[in-house]
Amino acid sequence: MSPASILAFAACLCAGGLASAVAWYERRSIVHWAFAAGMTALAGESLFFGLSADAVVLDTAAHWQFLGMVAMSFLPGFWLFFSLTFARGNYREFLARWRLVVAAAFIAPVILALTFQDQIIIAVGKLSGTEHLVLRLGFAGTGLHLMLLLSAVFVLMNLERTFRASVGTMRWRIKFMIMGLGVLFVARAYTSSQALLFHGGQLSQQGVNSGALFVACLLMTRSLFRAGHFEVSIYPSHSLLHHSFTVLLAGAYLLIVGVFAKVVTFLGGDAAFPLKAFFVLVALVLLTILLLSDRVRLYTKRFVSRHLQRPIYDYRTVWRTFTEGTARCVEQSELCSAVVKLISDIFQALSVTIWLVDERKERLVFAASSSLSQAKAGHLTLEPAAAAEVIAALSAHPDPVDIDSSREPWAAPLRLSHPEEFHKGGNRVCVPMIAGGELLGILTLGDRVGGVPFSVQDLDLLKSVSDQAAAGLLNIQLSQRLSQAKQLEAFQAMSAFFVHDLKNTASTLSLMLQNLPVHYQDPQFREDALRGISKTVAHINDVISRLTVLRHELAVQAVECDLNELVADTLKAQEQAPGVEFVKELRPLPKVRLDPAQIQKVLTNLVLNAREALGPGGVIRVETSQRNGWVVLSVSDNGCGMSADFMQHSLFRPFQTTKKKGIGIGMFHSKMIVEAHRGRIEVESEPGKGTAFRILLPV
């Protein structure tokens, strides 16, 4: 056997062994099955390529190569599926979002390989003067390599996203699996790009795939020996290309190789071009690994601090990063997850956990961690007596504490709640999270990269970061209490309205029921009773439909239209009302983008309010104009007007009204509509002199 076939068969055995081991894993899931299927396809491909390397007859070599390409057609689907599900707690969201791409990755390559079999490999030969086999690919073979190249980029991009979303021990658990797959698919991107450039290539290049698969199997085997490698639950962002090293690396490599290929072709060719392209790829990958390495970054910072006399932390950068990372957090769980990730990055600590104090100050509740899953944290939660002792002790001890060296009784349960992952990770530290004189939570961290002990400088910065995080927690708690108070106030107002309105309705129906036995035989009474019931039901339905505007998010469907035409159409039905004089002054306006139906609701509500405020000889004036980049719709009347106090505190609030039959929803809804159009509403009024509303919409 040739060295190429030996390497291919060794890679086949390794891949098949991994597939069998994971398939027989005691807790199988779709992630396990996807991995086993992908490794099986790689094993089959490597087997067929190994057989082709030892084939003496060209037709036999072409046959094994064809079967290898068919096995290769299964790789995009299985590995793209795996990259979307591995170590992701929200993998169902990604599968739903990528379902069409995954389906295409499964179906398109297989159909291409099985439908156009004669166009996969169109020629097999030998280099002149050598025994090296050379393949010539048809459009189907070229298409398979193109799909594999694209899927390799997507797989690497998904794995990078998972790796960058992980932190601490979770990153440590999945590191070798991602490194192995990275080696595998970087090599596949290289060989597929070479096949696309030359529409084929030498069989010796397939040795790169076999070598990469063998190395990848060794790395992934190392990963399988790390506890919890398949049980990690990470929640990466849905952003596709944001700050992606994979996209940058793939783009740079393909651009460099493409330009080199053109130059080489122009200069007459270069037999060593594939090797040079491979070195370019290796250099880019090594650069990326260095940029992503926590240990390299830690040692770089310490070298600069030690030899160039600079502080180990750039405090302005640390504080800006921490502030930006927590500024948008509005929930406690969201803030705690962000703080855990930031602290793990700042202090190079793999295990960071936050426990929050419950409202009764009796228990510690798990919030977020870089090393503990929700299930594991449930087993490590302190008993109420131990938790109460820890809370009481740390409330009076605001400074960071080394819980490994501490001999205090309350330090023992804290050590149990923060298990060591590494024996050489340095001492574990506990930091109370105190704000407003109140203990809100406990931050524990350990397992530092390189086992570096925490210095005084580290502890001072850690205390400052913990205090800032505690202040953020306190602000969130106060905001939630305020929100609950406002919700309760709104609920009480709504309840009061419903009770009052239903009480009146019930009184009317009760009186009707009392008279029903006496006057039931009277046809006129029955007719009046049915009319009253119908009117009552219509009133209740009207109230419910008007209240639903508080529950639904307002959706504006803007189109370009003429505001004057919209005003004229809306006023046609209103101008027929007796006893009211309408004055219209519609000046020429440019067309604006707005939702006609919603703006009609605003205008109708303003006109109806004006009519109800009018006395004898009332006048309603409707005007349009243009002012400083705005179109202005004005509705004014000479009615009873409103007080300044009502306009300031009640006019645009729900359930606030001066009308006997009103419920205070109309102006609240109108303001929502105007603001949804990026406009504003102005009002001027004086008791006894009338009211003027102005709607300003941007041109």
N, C-alpha and C positions, 0 to 999 in steps of 0.2 A: 504493500500500500504506500501511496505517496504521502508526504507530510501534510498536504492539503486535505486529503481524505481522512487521515488520522485526526487532525484538528476538528474537522466537520463531525466525525463520529463521536468524538469526545464531547463536543458541544451538544450533540443530539442526546447523548446519555444524560448529561447534566440537566438539560431542559426537560427531558422526559421524567427524570427523577423528581425534579421540583414540582412538575405538574401532578405527579402521583401523590407526593407528600401533601400538597395543599388540597387535592381532591379528597384525600382521606382524613383531612383535618377534622377534629371532633365537633367543631361549631362552624359548619359551612354556611355561607351566605352567597349572594350574587357576586360579591367581590372575589370570593374564593373561586367560584366557578369561572368568572371572566379570566382570572389569572391562570387557572389550570388550562382553559381552552386556548388562551394566547400562547402559553408555553408549549402546548401540544402542537400547535401550528408551526411554531419555530423549530421544534424537534423534527417534525416531518420535513420541513424545508431543508434543514441542515442534513438530514439523512439522504435526501435525493441529490443534493449538491455533492455530498461525499461520494455517492455512487457514480456520479458523472465524472468526478475527478479521476477515478480509476478505470473508466471505460476506454477500451482500445478503439472500438469502432465509432466513427463520428455520429452515425445514426443513433446508436445506443446512448452516447453522451447527450445528444439532442433530446432523446426521449426522457432521460432522467432530469434534464434541465427543465423540460416542459412541466413535468410533475412538480418540480420544485417551485416553479412560477405559480402553478395552481395553488399549492400550499401557501405561498406568499400572499395570494389574493384574500386569504382569511385574516391576515394580520391587521389591516386598518380597522375593521369593525371591532374585533375583540379588544385590541389595546386602547382604542379611543373610548370604548365603554368602560374599561378598567380605569383609565386615567380620570374619568368623570365620577367614579364611585369610590376609589381608594381613599381611605382615611377621611372621608367627608361625611359629616353629620347631616348635611342638607343635600345629599346627592340626588334625591328625587327631584328637587328644583332644577338642578343642572340637566338631568336626563330629560325632563319635560321641555326645557328651553332648547336643548340640542337634539331633540328627537329626530328631526329631519336629517341633520348631518350624520347622526349615528346610523340611521336607516340607510342613508346613501353609502356610508362607509362599509356596511355589511353587504349591501346588494350589488352596487355598481361594479366593484372589482371582480366578484365571483361571476357575474353575468358576462363581463368582458372576457374573463379567462376561459369560460366554458363555451361561449358563443363563437368566438373568433379564435379557435385553437390554432388554425394554420397561420395566423398573423401575430402570434406571440414570438416565436423564433423562426426567422425566415432563412437563416443560413448559419452553418457551423463550419469553421475551418481552423487552420493552424498558421501561426505566424511563420513567415519565410525563414527557414534555417533553424527553427526551434520546434519544440513539442508543445508549446503553449496553445491551448484552445482559445478561439475567438468566436464570440457570438454576434450575430446581426439581428437586431430586434425589429419586428414589424410594429404597426401602429398600436396593436393590442398590448404588446410587451412594453412599448414606450408609455402607453396609458397606465399600465399597472405600476410602473416605477414612478410616474407622476403622482398617482393617488397615494402611493406609499410615502413619497416625499412630503406631500401635504399633510398626511395623517401623522407622520413623524413630528412635524412642526407643531401640530395641534396637541399631540400627546405630551411633548416636552413643555409646551406652554401651560397645559393643565397641571402637570406635575410641579412645575415651577410655582404656579399659583398656590397649590396645596402646601408646598414647602415654605413659601414666604408667609402664608397665613398661620402656620404652626409656630410654636414658640416653646422654648425650654425643653422639658423632657419629652413632650410630644414630638418635637422636631428630632430629638435624639433617637426616638423609636423608629421613625420612618426614614431616617437619613440614608441608610445603606440600600433600602429598597429603591428610593428615588435615584441614588447614585448609579445603581445597577441598570435601571431602565434608561437613565440618561446616557450611559456608555453605549447601551444597545442601540438607541434610536439616533444618537449622534452619528454612529457608524452607518446606520441605515440611510440617514440623510446624505452622508458622503457618497456611498456606493450608488444610491439612486440618482444623485445629481450627476455623477460621472456617466452612468448609463444614459441619462437624458442628453448629456453633452455630445456623446459619441454614438448614440443610437445602438448601444451594445457595449462590448468591452471584453477584456480577458477574464477567463475563469479564475485566474489568480487573484483578482480583486475580491472574489467571493470569500477568500480567506480572511479578509477584514471582517466580514459578517460573522464567520465562525469564531474568530478570535474574540470579537466583541461579545458574542453570545456566551462564550466560555467564561470570560471575565465577569460579565453581568450575572451569570449564575452563581459564581463565587460570592459576589457582593450581596445578592439577594438571599443566598443561604445564610450569610452572616446576619442579615436582617431578621430571618425567621427565628433565630436564637434569642432575639430581644423580646422580652415579655410585652404583650399588648400591641404588637406591630399592626395587627388587623383590627384592633378594637379602638384605635384612636378616632376621635370625632372632632374634626376641624370644620369651621364654617367660613370658607373663603368668600371673597367678594365676587359679585357677578360681573364686575367690569372686565371686558374682554382683553384689551391690549394695553391697559394703563400701566406704565412703568414695567413692561415685560422685557426681561433680559433675553428670553428665547426669541422674541420677534426681532430684537436688535441683533442678536448673534446670527440668526438665520439670514436676515437681510444683508448683513455685512459679508457673511461668507459667500452667499450666492452672487452678490455684486462683485466681490473680489475675484471669485473663480470665473464668472462670466467675462469680466474684462480681461483677465489673464488668458482665457481661451481664445478670445479674439486676437490678442496680441501674438500669441503663439502661432495661431493659424496664419496670420499675416507674415510672420517671420519664417514660415516653412515648417513648423512643427517642432515638438520637443517630446522625446520619449519619456522623460522623467516628469512630465506635467502632472499626472495623477498623484505621484508621490509628493510633489510640492503642494498641490491642493490639499492633500491630507495633512501636511504639516501646518498649513494655514488654519485648518479646522481645529487641530489639536491646540495650537497657540491661543485661539479664541476661547476654546473651552476652558483651558487652564486659567486664563485671565478671568473668566466668569466665576470659576470656583474660588479663586482668591478673593474676588470682590464679595462673594456671599459667605465666606468663612468667618464664623464668630471668633475662632481662636486667632486667626490672622489679624483681625481688627483689634482684638484685645492686646495682643503682643505689640502691635504697631503703636497703639496709644501709650502703652507703658514704656516703650523704647523712647518715644518722643518726650514723655514726661521725665524720664530718668536722665537722658543724655542731652536734651536740648533745653532743660530747665523750664518746662511749661507744666501747668497743672494738668492732671490726668483727665479732667473734664472741662469741656468748653461750656461753661454754665449758661451763657446766653443761648447757645444752640440747644442744650438740654431743656432749658425752660421753654423755649419757643416750640420745640418738638412736643413736649408734654402738654403745653397749653393747646396747641393745634389738634393734638390727638384726642383731647377730652372735651373740647369746646362744644361739639355738637351732640354730646351724650345727654339724653333727657330721661333715661331710665337707669335705675341702680345697677341692674345686670349689665347693661351696655357700658356704663362707666367703669365698672369693676373689670370687665373683660379688656377694655382699652388700657386701664392702669396696669393690669398684669402683664400685658404684652410690652408696654413701654418700659416698665421696671426691669423685665427680663432682658430687654435690649440694652438699657442704660448700664446695668450692673453685671451683665453677662452671667446671670443666674438662670439655670435651667429649670429650677423648681420654684415657682412663685404662686402663692395661694392667698386669697382674701376670704375671711370669715366675717360676716356682719352680725352685729348684736341685734336681737329681736326687740320688739317694742316694749316687752315687759322686763328687759334686761336680765333674762334668765337663761337664754340659750345662744349659741353661736350657730349661724346658718351659713351653709356653703354658698359662695357667690360666684367665684371664678378661679381658675387655676391653669397653670401651664403644664402641670404634671398629673393632676387627678381628674378622672372623669366624674360625672354626676353620680354614677352608681358606686364607684370606689369611695367617693367622699361621704356617701351615706353611711358606709361602714365605719368611717373614721370620725364621725360626728361625736363630740364630747357629750357625756352624760350631763343632765341638768346640774347636778351638784358640782362636778368638775368645771363646767362652763361658768357657773356663778362664781366660783373661786377665782378663775382666770379673769373674768370681767372685773371683779372687785379689786384684784391686785393691779391690773394694768390701768385701771381708771386713775390710780394714784401714782403711776409710774410712766410718765409720758415719753421717756427716752427709749431708743432701741435696746434690745436685750439679746445677748448670746444665750440661747436656750440650751445649747450643748454643755456649756461650762457653768450655767446657773445651777445652784443647789436649792433654789426655792421650790416648795412643794407643787406650786402651780405650773412649773416648767415641765414637769414629767408628762402631764396630759397633752401639752402642746407638742412635745416631741413625738408622741404617738399619732397626733393628727397631721403631722408633716413628716412622713417616712422618708428616709434617705434612699435615693436611687443609686448614688455612687459613694463608695467608701472613701474616695480621695477628693470629695467635692468641697471640703472646708466645713466650717461650723455653720449651723443654722441660726438665723436671726429672726426675732419677732419685733414688729414695730406697731405700737398702738396707733390707731387712726382716731385722733381726738379733734373735735371742732366745737366751738362754743362751750368749752368745759365739759363736754359729754363724749364718752367713748362710743364711737359709731361702728367700729370694726377692728379687726386684727389682720395685719399683713405679715405673712411668714415667707421667708425665702432662704434658699440654700443651693447646693450643688453648683457652685460657680465653676465656670470654665477654667481648667487648669488648677482647680483647688485653691485659688488665691484667697487669702483671708481678707475680711473686711477691715479696712483701715479707718482711722478717725475721719478722714476726708470722705470716705464712702458713707459712713454712718451719718455724718452731718447732712450730706446731700439726700440720703435716704429719708431722714427725718423731715426735711423740707418738702420732699415729694409726697411723703405720706400725709403731712398736714394739708397740702394743696388738694390731694385726693379726698381727704376727709371734709374739707370745705365744700368740694363739689358734691359729695354725698349729702351734706346738710342742706345745700341749696336745692337739690332734687327732692329731698323729703319735704322741705317747706313749700316748694312749688306744687307737689302732689297734694299737700293738705289744703293749699289755697284753691287748687283746681277742684278738689272734692267739696270744699265749702261753696264754690260758685255753682257746681252741679247741683248741690243740695238746694241752694237758693232758687235756681231755675226750676228744679223739680217742685219745690214748695209753691212757687208762683203758678206753675202749670196746674198743680193739684188744686190750688185755690180756685183757679178759673173753672176747671172741670166740675168741681164740687158745686160752685155757685150756679153754673149753667145747667148741670144735670138736676140740681135741686128745683130750679124753675120748671124744667121740663117734666120732672116727676110730679110736681104740684098740678100742672095742667092735665097730665094723664090721670092723676088720682081723682081730680074733680070730675073728669069725664067718666071714669069707672063708677063713681058714686051715683051719677045720674043715669047710667046705662040701664039698670033694672027698671027704673021708673018710666023712662021714655023710649025703651027699646022698640016698641011697636010703632013709634012715630018715624015715618020714612025720612022726613026732613032732619030729624035728630041723627039718624044713622048716617045720612049724607054728610052732615056737619062733623060727626065723630070721625068718619073716614078721612075727611079733608084735614082735620086737626092732627090725626096720627101721621098722615103723609107729610104735613108741614113740619111736624116735630122730627121725623126721620130725616127729612131733607136738611133741617137745621143742624142736626148732629153730624151728618155726613159732610156738610160744608165746613163745620168747625174742624173736623178731623183732617180734611184735605188741606185746609189752610195751615194747620199745625205741622203737616209733614215737611214743610219747607225748612224746619229746624233740624230735621234728621238727614236730609239728603245733601250731598255735595253739589254745588251749583256747577252745571256744565254749560259753557257758552260756545255756541256754534256760529262764529262770526262770518259774515259775508259782506261784500261791498254793496252799499245801498245809499239811497237818497233819504236823509233824515226828514226833509220837508214832506216828501210823499208819505212817509211812514206816519208823521204827525197828522196829516190831512185825513188819511184813511182811519186812523184811530178815533178822531174827533167826530166822524160822521154820525155815529150812533149817539154820542153825548150831546150833540148840538140840538137834538130834538126835545130835550127836557124843557118843560114849561117853567116860566118864571126866572130863567137864568139867561143872561146875555153873555155870549161868547165873542171875544175880540181876538182875531188871529193876525199876527204879523210875522210872516215867514220870509226871511231874507235869503238871498242866494247863498248856498253852502257847497263846499266840495263834498264828494262822496267819501264816506267813512266806513270802516269795517266794524260791524256790530251784529248782534243777534236780534233780528226784528221782533220775534215773539217775546223775548225778555224785555226789550225796551218798551214794547206796547203795554206790558204789565205795569211797568213803572209809570208811564204816562197816564194810563187808566186809573191807577191808584191815586195819583196826585189830583186828577180832575174830580174823582169821586170825593176825596177828602175836601177839596175846595167847595164842591156843591153842598156838602153837609155843614160846612162852616158859614155859609151865606145866609143872610137875612133877606127881607124884601128889597128888591132893586139890586140884587147881587150881580157882580160882573166877574167873569173869569177871563183872564188875559193869557194867551199862549203865544210865546215868541221864540224865534230861533235867530241865532247870530253867530259870528265867528270872532274869536278873541285870542290873540297870542298863541296860536297853534292848537286851539281848542274850538270845538263847536259847542254852542251853549243852547240848551233847551230850558226855557223859563216858563213856569206856571205860577201865576199870582192871582190873588182874589182880594176882595174888600170885606171879608167876613170878620168873624169874632177874634181871630188871631190867637197867639199863644204867649204864655209868660216866658221870660228869660230863663227862669229856673227849670221849667218843664223842657225847654229846648236843650239845656245844658245836661240835664241828668236823666231824662226819660224818653226823648223823642225817638231815638233810634234803638231803644232797647225793647226786647220782646215783652209782651204782656203789659206794656205801659201805654195807656190811651186816655183821652178826655171824652171820648164818645160813649154814649150809653150802650150802644149795641156793638161797639168795636172790641177787639181782643188784642190790639197792639202788635199785630204781625206785619201789616202792610208796609210801614216805613222801614222796619227792620229788613224785610225781604227786598225792598227797593234799594236800600243801601248795599246789600250783598250783590245785587245785579250790577249796579253802577261800578262798584269796586272791582268786580270780575272783568269789567271792560277796561280796567286801568284808568277809570275816571274818578270823579269825586262829586259829592252833592253838597250844595250850600243852601242855607235857609236864613231868611230875615223875616221877623214877625214882631208885632206889637199888639197887645190886647186892645180890641175895639177898632183896629185900623187895618187888619188883614195880614196876609202871609204871602211870601214869595219864595218859591223853590227854584234853584238853578242846577241843572244837570250839566256837568262839563265832561265831554268825551274827547280823547285825543284824536287829532286828524291823522 
